Amino acid sequence: MTFIEFKKLLLDAEISLPKFSNLIKVSEKNIQAYKKKGEVPNTIAVIATCFASMQKADIEYRPIIEALDLQAKVKKGAGFAKKEKSSTKESDVS
């Protein structure tokens, strides 16, 4: 699905991109990155399509998704550890 088609589905679902990203607990920055690629991943396309279909059928999808109590992923990575190690090595060398 193209990013433009995705944005049209969000309009059909009557939800903005920031509210969509907050609802599904995915960084808005990550979703905006798909704009550069020109298309969105299948999972995001399916979610947007379901939201638009549910809105058209007068089904309130927001409470259903909120009830899932989704959690945003927290950045954990080697990048932070590498910075600590490199600063430790510098102090060892001095």
N, CA, C and O atoms as a CHARMM CRD file, in Angstrom:
* protein
*
  376
    1    1 MET  N      0.85300  -1.16900   0.00000 PROA 1      0.00000
    2    1 MET  CA     0.00000   0.00000   0.00000 PROA 1      0.00000
    3    1 MET  C      0.90100   1.23400   0.00000 PROA 1      0.00000
    4    1 MET  O      1.87800   1.30000   0.74600 PROA 1      0.00000
    5    2 THR  N      0.56800   2.19500  -0.83100 PROA 2      0.00000
    6    2 THR  CA     1.35300   3.42100  -0.87400 PROA 2      0.00000
    7    2 THR  C      1.05000   4.27900   0.35300 PROA 2      0.00000
    8    2 THR  O      0.02500   4.11000   1.01300 PROA 2      0.00000
    9    3 PHE  N      1.95600   5.19000   0.63800 PROA 3      0.00000
   10    3 PHE  CA     1.75400   6.08000   1.77200 PROA 3      0.00000
   11    3 PHE  C      0.53900   6.96900   1.53600 PROA 3      0.00000
   12    3 PHE  O     -0.18700   7.28800   2.47700 PROA 3      0.00000
   13    4 ILE  N      0.31600   7.36500   0.30200 PROA 4      0.00000
   14    4 ILE  CA    -0.84300   8.20100  -0.03300 PROA 4      0.00000
   15    4 ILE  C     -2.14400   7.44500   0.22400 PROA 4      0.00000
   16    4 ILE  O     -3.09000   8.01000   0.77200 PROA 4      0.00000
   17    5 GLU  N     -2.20000   6.17400  -0.16700 PROA 5      0.00000
   18    5 GLU  CA    -3.38800   5.34900   0.10300 PROA 5      0.00000
   19    5 GLU  C     -3.60200   5.20300   1.61000 PROA 5      0.00000
   20    5 GLU  O     -4.73200   5.23600   2.09500 PROA 5      0.00000
   21    6 PHE  N     -2.51400   5.04400   2.32800 PROA 6      0.00000
   22    6 PHE  CA    -2.56400   4.93400   3.79000 PROA 6      0.00000
   23    6 PHE  C     -3.16900   6.20000   4.40200 PROA 6      0.00000
   24    6 PHE  O     -4.04700   6.12300   5.26100 PROA 6      0.00000
   25    7 LYS  N     -2.69300   7.35900   3.95300 PROA 7      0.00000
   26    7 LYS  CA    -3.21200   8.63100   4.47300 PROA 7      0.00000
   27    7 LYS  C     -4.70200   8.79200   4.16300 PROA 7      0.00000
   28    7 LYS  O     -5.44600   9.33300   4.98100 PROA 7      0.00000
   29    8 LYS  N     -5.14300   8.32900   2.99200 PROA 8      0.00000
   30    8 LYS  CA    -6.56500   8.39000   2.63600 PROA 8      0.00000
   31    8 LYS  C     -7.38800   7.51100   3.57700 PROA 8      0.00000
   32    8 LYS  O     -8.49200   7.88000   3.97700 PROA 8      0.00000
   33    9 LEU  N     -6.84100   6.35100   3.92500 PROA 9      0.00000
   34    9 LEU  CA    -7.54000   5.46800   4.86100 PROA 9      0.00000
   35    9 LEU  C     -7.66700   6.11100   6.24000 PROA 9      0.00000
   36    9 LEU  O     -8.68700   5.95500   6.91200 PROA 9      0.00000
   37   10 LEU  N     -6.63800   6.82700   6.65400 PROA 10     0.00000
   38   10 LEU  CA    -6.72000   7.52100   7.93700 PROA 10     0.00000
   39   10 LEU  C     -7.82500   8.57300   7.90100 PROA 10     0.00000
   40   10 LEU  O     -8.53500   8.76600   8.88800 PROA 10     0.00000
   41   11 LEU  N     -7.96900   9.24700   6.77300 PROA 11     0.00000
   42   11 LEU  CA    -9.07300  10.21000   6.62200 PROA 11     0.00000
   43   11 LEU  C    -10.41500   9.49800   6.72300 PROA 11     0.00000
   44   11 LEU  O    -11.33400   9.98200   7.38400 PROA 11     0.00000
   45   12 ASP  N    -10.52300   8.34100   6.06200 PROA 12     0.00000
   46   12 ASP  CA   -11.75800   7.55200   6.12400 PROA 12     0.00000
   47   12 ASP  C    -12.03700   7.07800   7.55300 PROA 12     0.00000
   48   12 ASP  O    -13.19000   6.97700   7.97400 PROA 12     0.00000
   49   13 ALA  N    -10.96900   6.79400   8.28300 PROA 13     0.00000
   50   13 ALA  CA   -11.10800   6.33400   9.66800 PROA 13     0.00000
   51   13 ALA  C    -11.32600   7.50600  10.63400 PROA 13     0.00000
   52   13 ALA  O    -11.56300   7.31100  11.82600 PROA 13     0.00000
   53   14 GLU  N    -11.24000   8.71100  10.09800 PROA 14     0.00000
   54   14 GLU  CA   -11.40200   9.93400  10.89200 PROA 14     0.00000
   55   14 GLU  C    -10.41400   9.99300  12.05200 PROA 14     0.00000
   56   14 GLU  O    -10.77700  10.24600  13.20100 PROA 14     0.00000
   57   15 ILE  N     -9.14300   9.75000  11.70600 PROA 15     0.00000
   58   15 ILE  CA    -8.07900   9.81500  12.70500 PROA 15     0.00000
   59   15 ILE  C     -6.85000  10.45500  12.05800 PROA 15     0.00000
   60   15 ILE  O     -6.53300  10.18800  10.89900 PROA 15     0.00000
   61   16 SER  N     -6.17600  11.29100  12.81300 PROA 16     0.00000
   62   16 SER  CA    -4.96700  11.94000  12.30400 PROA 16     0.00000
   63   16 SER  C     -3.77300  10.98900  12.46600 PROA 16     0.00000
   64   16 SER  O     -3.83100  10.01800  13.22200 PROA 16     0.00000
   65   17 LEU  N     -2.72600  11.28200  11.76200 PROA 17     0.00000
   66   17 LEU  CA    -1.52500  10.45900  11.86500 PROA 17     0.00000
   67   17 LEU  C     -0.96400  10.44000  13.28700 PROA 17     0.00000
   68   17 LEU  O     -0.62100   9.36700  13.78400 PROA 17     0.00000
   69   18 PRO  N     -0.85900  11.59300  13.96100 PROA 18     0.00000
   70   18 PRO  CA    -0.36600  11.54300  15.35500 PROA 18     0.00000
   71   18 PRO  C     -1.25900  10.71300  16.27600 PROA 18     0.00000
   72   18 PRO  O     -0.75800   9.96500  17.11600 PROA 18     0.00000
   73   19 LYS  N     -2.57600  10.84100  16.12300 PROA 19     0.00000
   74   19 LYS  CA    -3.48500  10.06900  16.97500 PROA 19     0.00000
   75   19 LYS  C     -3.42800   8.58400  16.63600 PROA 19     0.00000
   76   19 LYS  O     -3.52500   7.73800  17.52500 PROA 19     0.00000
   77   20 PHE  N     -3.26900   8.26300  15.34200 PROA 20     0.00000
   78   20 PHE  CA    -3.12300   6.87100  14.90500 PROA 20     0.00000
   79   20 PHE  C     -1.88100   6.26000  15.53900 PROA 20     0.00000
   80   20 PHE  O     -1.94300   5.17400  16.11600 PROA 20     0.00000
   81   21 SER  N     -0.75400   6.95900  15.43100 PROA 21     0.00000
   82   21 SER  CA     0.49300   6.42300  15.97700 PROA 21     0.00000
   83   21 SER  C      0.41200   6.26100  17.48900 PROA 21     0.00000
   84   21 SER  O      0.93400   5.29300  18.04200 PROA 21     0.00000
   85   22 ASN  N     -0.23900   7.20400  18.15600 PROA 22     0.00000
   86   22 ASN  CA    -0.40600   7.09900  19.60100 PROA 22     0.00000
   87   22 ASN  C     -1.31300   5.92800  19.97500 PROA 22     0.00000
   88   22 ASN  O     -1.04800   5.21600  20.94300 PROA 22     0.00000
   89   23 LEU  N     -2.38000   5.73300  19.20700 PROA 23     0.00000
   90   23 LEU  CA    -3.32700   4.65300  19.49800 PROA 23     0.00000
   91   23 LEU  C     -2.68400   3.28000  19.37300 PROA 23     0.00000
   92   23 LEU  O     -2.92200   2.40400  20.20500 PROA 23     0.00000
   93   24 ILE  N     -1.86600   3.08700  18.33200 PROA 24     0.00000
   94   24 ILE  CA    -1.24800   1.76900  18.12700 PROA 24     0.00000
   95   24 ILE  C      0.13800   1.67500  18.77000 PROA 24     0.00000
   96   24 ILE  O      0.81800   0.65600  18.64600 PROA 24     0.00000
   97   25 LYS  N      0.54800   2.73500  19.45300 PROA 25     0.00000
   98   25 LYS  CA     1.81900   2.77900  20.19300 PROA 25     0.00000
   99   25 LYS  C      3.03900   2.54600  19.29900 PROA 25     0.00000
  100   25 LYS  O      3.94900   1.78800  19.63400 PROA 25     0.00000
  101   26 VAL  N      3.02300   3.22200  18.15800 PROA 26     0.00000
  102   26 VAL  CA     4.16600   3.21300  17.24600 PROA 26     0.00000
  103   26 VAL  C      4.59000   4.66200  17.08000 PROA 26     0.00000
  104   26 VAL  O      3.74600   5.54100  16.91200 PROA 26     0.00000
  105   27 SER  N      5.86300   4.91200  17.12600 PROA 27     0.00000
  106   27 SER  CA     6.37200   6.26700  17.01100 PROA 27     0.00000
  107   27 SER  C      5.88800   6.93500  15.72900 PROA 27     0.00000
  108   27 SER  O      5.93600   6.34600  14.64900 PROA 27     0.00000
  109   28 GLU  N      5.42600   8.16000  15.86600 PROA 28     0.00000
  110   28 GLU  CA     5.00200   8.92300  14.68100 PROA 28     0.00000
  111   28 GLU  C      6.17500   9.09300  13.72900 PROA 28     0.00000
  112   28 GLU  O      5.99900   9.09800  12.51100 PROA 28     0.00000
  113   29 LYS  N      7.34000   9.22800  14.27200 PROA 29     0.00000
  114   29 LYS  CA     8.55900   9.36700  13.46300 PROA 29     0.00000
  115   29 LYS  C      8.75600   8.13200  12.57800 PROA 29     0.00000
  116   29 LYS  O      9.12500   8.25400  11.41000 PROA 29     0.00000
  117   30 ASN  N      8.51000   6.95600  13.13600 PROA 30     0.00000
  118   30 ASN  CA     8.63700   5.71600  12.36300 PROA 30     0.00000
  119   30 ASN  C      7.63200   5.68000  11.22000 PROA 30     0.00000
  120   30 ASN  O      7.96700   5.29500  10.10000 PROA 30     0.00000
  121   31 ILE  N      6.40200   6.08100  11.50800 PROA 31     0.00000
  122   31 ILE  CA     5.36900   6.06000  10.47300 PROA 31     0.00000
  123   31 ILE  C      5.67700   7.10200   9.40200 PROA 31     0.00000
  124   31 ILE  O      5.47400   6.84500   8.21500 PROA 31     0.00000
  125   32 GLN  N      6.16300   8.27100   9.80500 PROA 32     0.00000
  126   32 GLN  CA     6.52900   9.30300   8.83100 PROA 32     0.00000
  127   32 GLN  C      7.66500   8.82800   7.92600 PROA 32     0.00000
  128   32 GLN  O      7.76400   9.25700   6.77600 PROA 32     0.00000
  129   33 ALA  N      8.51900   7.94800   8.43800 PROA 33     0.00000
  130   33 ALA  CA     9.63000   7.42300   7.63700 PROA 33     0.00000
  131   33 ALA  C      9.12000   6.63700   6.42800 PROA 33     0.00000
  132   33 ALA  O      9.80500   6.55900   5.40800 PROA 33     0.00000
  133   34 TYR  N      7.92100   6.05400   6.53300 PROA 34     0.00000
  134   34 TYR  CA     7.36400   5.30500   5.41000 PROA 34     0.00000
  135   34 TYR  C      7.02000   6.22200   4.24700 PROA 34     0.00000
  136   34 TYR  O      6.91400   5.77400   3.10600 PROA 34     0.00000
  137   35 LYS  N      6.84600   7.49500   4.53500 PROA 35     0.00000
  138   35 LYS  CA     6.55600   8.46600   3.47600 PROA 35     0.00000
  139   35 LYS  C      7.72100   8.51400   2.48600 PROA 35     0.00000
  140   35 LYS  O      7.51000   8.56400   1.27400 PROA 35     0.00000
  141   36 LYS  N      8.94100   8.49800   3.00500 PROA 36     0.00000
  142   36 LYS  CA    10.13000   8.51500   2.14800 PROA 36     0.00000
  143   36 LYS  C     10.22500   7.24400   1.31800 PROA 36     0.00000
  144   36 LYS  O     10.61800   7.28300   0.15200 PROA 36     0.00000
  145   37 LYS  N      9.86500   6.11800   1.92200 PROA 37     0.00000
  146   37 LYS  CA     9.90600   4.83700   1.21300 PROA 37     0.00000
  147   37 LYS  C      8.79400   4.73500   0.18100 PROA 37     0.00000
  148   37 LYS  O      8.90400   3.99300  -0.79500 PROA 37     0.00000
  149   38 GLY  N      7.71200   5.49500   0.40700 PROA 38     0.00000
  150   38 GLY  CA     6.60000   5.49200  -0.53900 PROA 38     0.00000
  151   38 GLY  C      5.51400   4.47600  -0.23600 PROA 38     0.00000
  152   38 GLY  O      4.42800   4.54100  -0.81200 PROA 38     0.00000
  153   39 GLU  N      5.78900   3.55100   0.64800 PROA 39     0.00000
  154   39 GLU  CA     4.77300   2.56200   1.01500 PROA 39     0.00000
  155   39 GLU  C      4.89500   2.18200   2.47700 PROA 39     0.00000
  156   39 GLU  O      5.94200   2.35500   3.10000 PROA 39     0.00000
  157   40 VAL  N      3.79900   1.66000   3.00900 PROA 40     0.00000
  158   40 VAL  CA     3.76800   1.26500   4.41300 PROA 40     0.00000
  159   40 VAL  C      3.82300  -0.25900   4.50900 PROA 40     0.00000
  160   40 VAL  O      3.42600  -0.95500   3.57500 PROA 40     0.00000
  161   41 PRO  N      4.31400  -0.77600   5.63300 PROA 41     0.00000
  162   41 PRO  CA     4.35100  -2.22900   5.81900 PROA 41     0.00000
  163   41 PRO  C      2.93800  -2.81400   5.85200 PROA 41     0.00000
  164   41 PRO  O      1.96800  -2.11600   6.14800 PROA 41     0.00000
  165   42 ASN  N      2.84400  -4.08000   5.54800 PROA 42     0.00000
  166   42 ASN  CA     1.54800  -4.76500   5.50300 PROA 42     0.00000
  167   42 ASN  C      0.76200  -4.61600   6.79900 PROA 42     0.00000
  168   42 ASN  O     -0.44700  -4.38900   6.76400 PROA 42     0.00000
  169   43 THR  N      1.42800  -4.73900   7.93700 PROA 43     0.00000
  170   43 THR  CA     0.70100  -4.67100   9.20900 PROA 43     0.00000
  171   43 THR  C      0.05600  -3.30700   9.42000 PROA 43     0.00000
  172   43 THR  O     -1.07800  -3.22300   9.89200 PROA 43     0.00000
  173   44 ILE  N      0.76200  -2.25100   9.07700 PROA 44     0.00000
  174   44 ILE  CA     0.21000  -0.89700   9.21800 PROA 44     0.00000
  175   44 ILE  C     -0.94100  -0.71200   8.23300 PROA 44     0.00000
  176   44 ILE  O     -1.94900  -0.08800   8.56300 PROA 44     0.00000
  177   45 ALA  N     -0.79200  -1.25300   7.02500 PROA 45     0.00000
  178   45 ALA  CA    -1.85700  -1.16600   6.01500 PROA 45     0.00000
  179   45 ALA  C     -3.11300  -1.88400   6.49000 PROA 45     0.00000
  180   45 ALA  O     -4.22200  -1.37600   6.31800 PROA 45     0.00000
  181   46 VAL  N     -2.94700  -3.05800   7.08500 PROA 46     0.00000
  182   46 VAL  CA    -4.08900  -3.82700   7.58200 PROA 46     0.00000
  183   46 VAL  C     -4.79500  -3.06000   8.70600 PROA 46     0.00000
  184   46 VAL  O     -6.02400  -2.98500   8.73500 PROA 46     0.00000
  185   47 ILE  N     -4.02100  -2.49900   9.61600 PROA 47     0.00000
  186   47 ILE  CA    -4.60900  -1.75600  10.73000 PROA 47     0.00000
  187   47 ILE  C     -5.42100  -0.56600  10.21600 PROA 47     0.00000
  188   47 ILE  O     -6.55900  -0.35800  10.63700 PROA 47     0.00000
  189   48 ALA  N     -4.83700   0.20600   9.31400 PROA 48     0.00000
  190   48 ALA  CA    -5.53400   1.38000   8.77500 PROA 48     0.00000
  191   48 ALA  C     -6.79200   0.97700   8.01600 PROA 48     0.00000
  192   48 ALA  O     -7.81900   1.64800   8.11600 PROA 48     0.00000
  193   49 THR  N     -6.72000  -0.11400   7.25800 PROA 49     0.00000
  194   49 THR  CA    -7.87700  -0.59700   6.50800 PROA 49     0.00000
  195   49 THR  C     -8.99000  -1.02600   7.45800 PROA 49     0.00000
  196   49 THR  O    -10.16000  -0.71900   7.23100 PROA 49     0.00000
  197   50 CYS  N     -8.62600  -1.72800   8.51000 PROA 50     0.00000
  198   50 CYS  CA    -9.63000  -2.15900   9.50600 PROA 50     0.00000
  199   50 CYS  C    -10.26700  -0.96000  10.19500 PROA 50     0.00000
  200   50 CYS  O    -11.48200  -0.92400  10.38700 PROA 50     0.00000
  201   51 PHE  N     -9.45100   0.01900  10.56400 PROA 51     0.00000
  202   51 PHE  CA    -9.99700   1.21300  11.20800 PROA 51     0.00000
  203   51 PHE  C    -10.98200   1.92500  10.28900 PROA 51     0.00000
  204   51 PHE  O    -12.05800   2.33200  10.72600 PROA 51     0.00000
  205   52 ALA  N    -10.61700   2.07700   9.01600 PROA 52     0.00000
  206   52 ALA  CA   -11.49800   2.75700   8.06000 PROA 52     0.00000
  207   52 ALA  C    -12.79600   1.96900   7.86900 PROA 52     0.00000
  208   52 ALA  O    -13.87700   2.55400   7.81400 PROA 52     0.00000
  209   53 SER  N    -12.68800   0.64400   7.76900 PROA 53     0.00000
  210   53 SER  CA   -13.87900  -0.19900   7.59800 PROA 53     0.00000
  211   53 SER  C    -14.77900  -0.13900   8.82200 PROA 53     0.00000
  212   53 SER  O    -16.00200  -0.07200   8.69900 PROA 53     0.00000
  213   54 MET  N    -14.17700  -0.16300   9.99300 PROA 54     0.00000
  214   54 MET  CA   -14.94900  -0.09800  11.22800 PROA 54     0.00000
  215   54 MET  C    -15.64900   1.25400  11.35600 PROA 54     0.00000
  216   54 MET  O    -16.80300   1.32200  11.77900 PROA 54     0.00000
  217   55 GLN  N    -14.95500   2.32100  10.99200 PROA 55     0.00000
  218   55 GLN  CA   -15.55900   3.65400  11.05000 PROA 55     0.00000
  219   55 GLN  C    -16.75200   3.72700  10.10100 PROA 55     0.00000
  220   55 GLN  O    -17.79500   4.28200  10.44600 PROA 55     0.00000
  221   56 LYS  N    -16.59300   3.16900   8.91200 PROA 56     0.00000
  222   56 LYS  CA   -17.67700   3.17400   7.91700 PROA 56     0.00000
  223   56 LYS  C    -18.89200   2.39600   8.43200 PROA 56     0.00000
  224   56 LYS  O    -20.03200   2.75100   8.13300 PROA 56     0.00000
  225   57 ALA  N    -18.64500   1.33500   9.20700 PROA 57     0.00000
  226   57 ALA  CA   -19.71900   0.50100   9.75100 PROA 57     0.00000
  227   57 ALA  C    -20.23500   1.03500  11.09300 PROA 57     0.00000
  228   57 ALA  O    -21.00800   0.36500  11.77800 PROA 57     0.00000
  229   58 ASP  N    -19.80600   2.23300  11.45600 PROA 58     0.00000
  230   58 ASP  CA   -20.20100   2.85200  12.73000 PROA 58     0.00000
  231   58 ASP  C    -19.79900   2.01900  13.95300 PROA 58     0.00000
  232   58 ASP  O    -20.53700   1.93900  14.93600 PROA 58     0.00000
  233   59 ILE  N    -18.63700   1.41300  13.87400 PROA 59     0.00000
  234   59 ILE  CA   -18.08800   0.66200  15.00300 PROA 59     0.00000
  235   59 ILE  C    -16.97500   1.50800  15.61800 PROA 59     0.00000
  236   59 ILE  O    -16.03700   1.91200  14.93100 PROA 59     0.00000
  237   60 GLU  N    -17.09100   1.76600  16.90000 PROA 60     0.00000
  238   60 GLU  CA   -16.06800   2.54300  17.59800 PROA 60     0.00000
  239   60 GLU  C    -14.83800   1.65900  17.82100 PROA 60     0.00000
  240   60 GLU  O    -14.84600   0.77800  18.68100 PROA 60     0.00000
  241   61 TYR  N    -13.79700   1.89900  17.04900 PROA 61     0.00000
  242   61 TYR  CA   -12.59400   1.06500  17.15600 PROA 61     0.00000
  243   61 TYR  C    -11.63700   1.55700  18.24600 PROA 61     0.00000
  244   61 TYR  O    -10.87300   0.75800  18.78700 PROA 61     0.00000
  245   62 ARG  N    -11.65800   2.83000  18.57500 PROA 62     0.00000
  246   62 ARG  CA   -10.70600   3.37200  19.54900 PROA 62     0.00000
  247   62 ARG  C    -10.79000   2.67300  20.91200 PROA 62     0.00000
  248   62 ARG  O     -9.75400   2.26900  21.44100 PROA 62     0.00000
  249   63 PRO  N    -11.99300   2.51400  21.50200 PROA 63     0.00000
  250   63 PRO  CA   -12.05600   1.82500  22.80300 PROA 63     0.00000
  251   63 PRO  C    -11.57100   0.37300  22.72600 PROA 63     0.00000
  252   63 PRO  O    -10.99900  -0.15000  23.68300 PROA 63     0.00000
  253   64 ILE  N    -11.80300  -0.26100  21.59300 PROA 64     0.00000
  254   64 ILE  CA   -11.35600  -1.65600  21.42600 PROA 64     0.00000
  255   64 ILE  C     -9.83800  -1.72000  21.48700 PROA 64     0.00000
  256   64 ILE  O     -9.27400  -2.57700  22.16800 PROA 64     0.00000
  257   65 ILE  N     -9.17300  -0.80600  20.77100 PROA 65     0.00000
  258   65 ILE  CA    -7.70600  -0.79300  20.74100 PROA 65     0.00000
  259   65 ILE  C     -7.14700  -0.35400  22.09400 PROA 65     0.00000
  260   65 ILE  O     -6.17400  -0.93000  22.58100 PROA 65     0.00000
  261   66 GLU  N     -7.75300   0.65500  22.69500 PROA 66     0.00000
  262   66 GLU  CA    -7.28700   1.12400  24.00800 PROA 66     0.00000
  263   66 GLU  C     -7.39700   0.02500  25.05900 PROA 66     0.00000
  264   66 GLU  O     -6.57300  -0.04100  25.97100 PROA 66     0.00000
  265   67 ALA  N     -8.40200  -0.83500  24.94300 PROA 67     0.00000
  266   67 ALA  CA    -8.58500  -1.92800  25.89800 PROA 67     0.00000
  267   67 ALA  C     -7.46200  -2.97000  25.81300 PROA 67     0.00000
  268   67 ALA  O     -7.26700  -3.75000  26.74500 PROA 67     0.00000
  269   68 LEU  N     -6.73900  -2.98000  24.71500 PROA 68     0.00000
  270   68 LEU  CA    -5.61400  -3.91400  24.57100 PROA 68     0.00000
  271   68 LEU  C     -4.43400  -3.53400  25.45900 PROA 68     0.00000
  272   68 LEU  O     -3.54400  -4.35000  25.70200 PROA 68     0.00000
  273   69 ASP  N     -4.43000  -2.29100  25.94400 PROA 69     0.00000
  274   69 ASP  CA    -3.35400  -1.78500  26.79400 PROA 69     0.00000
  275   69 ASP  C     -1.98700  -2.02700  26.15200 PROA 69     0.00000
  276   69 ASP  O     -1.07600  -2.57300  26.77500 PROA 69     0.00000
  277   70 LEU  N     -1.87100  -1.60800  24.89600 PROA 70     0.00000
  278   70 LEU  CA    -0.61200  -1.76000  24.16300 PROA 70     0.00000
  279   70 LEU  C      0.47700  -0.93100  24.82600 PROA 70     0.00000
  280   70 LEU  O      0.20100   0.11300  25.41500 PROA 70     0.00000
  281   71 GLN  N      1.69400  -1.39300  24.72900 PROA 71     0.00000
  282   71 GLN  CA     2.83300  -0.68800  25.30300 PROA 71     0.00000
  283   71 GLN  C      3.79200  -0.29100  24.18600 PROA 71     0.00000
  284   71 GLN  O      4.09200  -1.08800  23.29700 PROA 71     0.00000
  285   72 ALA  N      4.25900   0.93100  24.24300 PROA 72     0.00000
  286   72 ALA  CA     5.26000   1.38100  23.28200 PROA 72     0.00000
  287   72 ALA  C      6.58200   0.69400  23.59300 PROA 72     0.00000
  288   72 ALA  O      6.92100   0.46700  24.75500 PROA 72     0.00000
  289   73 LYS  N      7.31200   0.37200  22.55800 PROA 73     0.00000
  290   73 LYS  CA     8.61200  -0.25100  22.76800 PROA 73     0.00000
  291   73 LYS  C      9.59700   0.80100  23.26000 PROA 73     0.00000
  292   73 LYS  O      9.59700   1.94100  22.79400 PROA 73     0.00000
  293   74 VAL  N     10.43900   0.39700  24.21300 PROA 74     0.00000
  294   74 VAL  CA    11.45300   1.27400  24.75900 PROA 74     0.00000
  295   74 VAL  C     12.77100   0.95300  24.07200 PROA 74     0.00000
  296   74 VAL  O     13.13100  -0.21000  23.88800 PROA 74     0.00000
  297   75 LYS  N     13.47600   2.00300  23.70000 PROA 75     0.00000
  298   75 LYS  CA    14.75800   1.78100  23.02400 PROA 75     0.00000
  299   75 LYS  C     15.74900   1.17200  23.99500 PROA 75     0.00000
  300   75 LYS  O     16.05900   1.73400  25.04500 PROA 75     0.00000
  301   76 LYS  N     16.23200   0.01000  23.61000 PROA 76     0.00000
  302   76 LYS  CA    17.30200  -0.65000  24.34900 PROA 76     0.00000
  303   76 LYS  C     18.29700  -1.03800  23.27800 PROA 76     0.00000
  304   76 LYS  O     17.92500  -1.64400  22.27300 PROA 76     0.00000
  305   77 GLY  N     19.51200  -0.70800  23.47200 PROA 77     0.00000
  306   77 GLY  CA    20.41400  -1.08800  22.40000 PROA 77     0.00000
  307   77 GLY  C     21.85700  -1.07900  22.82000 PROA 77     0.00000
  308   77 GLY  O     22.23400  -0.56600  23.87400 PROA 77     0.00000
  309   78 ALA  N     22.63400  -1.65900  21.96600 PROA 78     0.00000
  310   78 ALA  CA    24.06500  -1.72000  22.19600 PROA 78     0.00000
  311   78 ALA  C     24.68400  -0.33900  22.06900 PROA 78     0.00000
  312   78 ALA  O     25.77000  -0.09600  22.59500 PROA 78     0.00000
  313   79 GLY  N     24.00700   0.56600  21.37900 PROA 79     0.00000
  314   79 GLY  CA    24.53500   1.91000  21.19200 PROA 79     0.00000
  315   79 GLY  C     24.83700   2.60000  22.50700 PROA 79     0.00000
  316   79 GLY  O     25.85200   3.28500  22.63200 PROA 79     0.00000
  317   80 PHE  N     23.96500   2.42700  23.48700 PROA 80     0.00000
  318   80 PHE  CA    24.18600   3.04600  24.78300 PROA 80     0.00000
  319   80 PHE  C     25.35800   2.38300  25.50100 PROA 80     0.00000
  320   80 PHE  O     26.17400   3.06200  26.12500 PROA 80     0.00000
  321   81 ALA  N     25.43800   1.07900  25.41400 PROA 81     0.00000
  322   81 ALA  CA    26.51800   0.34900  26.06500 PROA 81     0.00000
  323   81 ALA  C     27.86200   0.69400  25.43600 PROA 81     0.00000
  324   81 ALA  O     28.86900   0.81100  26.13500 PROA 81     0.00000
  325   82 LYS  N     27.87600   0.85400  24.12800 PROA 82     0.00000
  326   82 LYS  CA    29.12900   1.17900  23.44200 PROA 82     0.00000
  327   82 LYS  C     29.65200   2.53400  23.90000 PROA 82     0.00000
  328   82 LYS  O     30.86000   2.70500  24.06900 PROA 82     0.00000
  329   83 LYS  N     28.76300   3.49200  24.10100 PROA 83     0.00000
  330   83 LYS  CA    29.19200   4.81100  24.55400 PROA 83     0.00000
  331   83 LYS  C     29.82300   4.71600  25.92900 PROA 83     0.00000
  332   83 LYS  O     30.83100   5.36600  26.20600 PROA 83     0.00000
  333   84 GLU  N     29.22400   3.90100  26.79200 PROA 84     0.00000
  334   84 GLU  CA    29.76700   3.73600  28.13600 PROA 84     0.00000
  335   84 GLU  C     31.13700   3.07600  28.08400 PROA 84     0.00000
  336   84 GLU  O     32.05500   3.49200  28.79100 PROA 84     0.00000
  337   85 LYS  N     31.27800   2.05300  27.25300 PROA 85     0.00000
  338   85 LYS  CA    32.54900   1.34300  27.14700 PROA 85     0.00000
  339   85 LYS  C     33.63500   2.25200  26.59600 PROA 85     0.00000
  340   85 LYS  O     34.76300   2.25600  27.08800 PROA 85     0.00000
  341   86 SER  N     33.28100   3.03400  25.55500 PROA 86     0.00000
  342   86 SER  CA    34.29500   3.88800  24.94500 PROA 86     0.00000
  343   86 SER  C     34.75600   4.97200  25.92500 PROA 86     0.00000
  344   86 SER  O     35.93100   5.33800  25.92100 PROA 86     0.00000
  345   87 SER  N     33.86100   5.48600  26.75500 PROA 87     0.00000
  346   87 SER  CA    34.26000   6.50600  27.72600 PROA 87     0.00000
  347   87 SER  C     35.11900   5.87100  28.81500 PROA 87     0.00000
  348   87 SER  O     36.02000   6.51700  29.35000 PROA 87     0.00000
  349   88 THR  N     34.84400   4.60700  29.14500 PROA 88     0.00000
  350   88 THR  CA    35.65000   3.89400  30.13100 PROA 88     0.00000
  351   88 THR  C     37.04900   3.64900  29.57600 PROA 88     0.00000
  352   88 THR  O     38.03100   3.81000  30.30000 PROA 88     0.00000
  353   89 LYS  N     37.15900   3.26800  28.31600 PROA 89     0.00000
  354   89 LYS  CA    38.45800   3.02300  27.70100 PROA 89     0.00000
  355   89 LYS  C     39.28800   4.29600  27.66100 PROA 89     0.00000
  356   89 LYS  O     40.49900   4.25900  27.87800 PROA 89     0.00000
  357   90 GLU  N     38.63300   5.43300  27.38200 PROA 90     0.00000
  358   90 GLU  CA    39.35600   6.69600  27.34000 PROA 90     0.00000
  359   90 GLU  C     39.92600   7.03400  28.70100 PROA 90     0.00000
  360   90 GLU  O     41.04900   7.53100  28.79400 PROA 90     0.00000
  361   91 SER  N     39.17000   6.77300  29.76500 PROA 91     0.00000
  362   91 SER  CA    39.65500   7.08000  31.10900 PROA 91     0.00000
  363   91 SER  C     40.77200   6.12300  31.52000 PROA 91     0.00000
  364   91 SER  O     41.65800   6.49200  32.29100 PROA 91     0.00000
  365   92 ASP  N     40.72700   4.87300  30.99700 PROA 92     0.00000
  366   92 ASP  CA    41.78300   3.90800  31.29200 PROA 92     0.00000
  367   92 ASP  C     43.08400   4.32400  30.63300 PROA 92     0.00000
  368   92 ASP  O     44.16100   4.09800  31.18500 PROA 92     0.00000
  369   93 VAL  N     42.99900   4.92700  29.46400 PROA 93     0.00000
  370   93 VAL  CA    44.18000   5.30400  28.69000 PROA 93     0.00000
  371   93 VAL  C     44.87100   6.49700  29.31700 PROA 93     0.00000
  372   93 VAL  O     46.09800   6.58900  29.26600 PROA 93     0.00000
  373   94 SER  N     44.12300   7.41200  29.90500 PROA 94     0.00000
  374   94 SER  CA    44.69300   8.65300  30.46100 PROA 94     0.00000
  375   94 SER  C     45.64000   8.41500  31.58300 PROA 94     0.00000
  376   94 SER  O     46.18900   9.36600  32.14000 PROA 94     0.00000
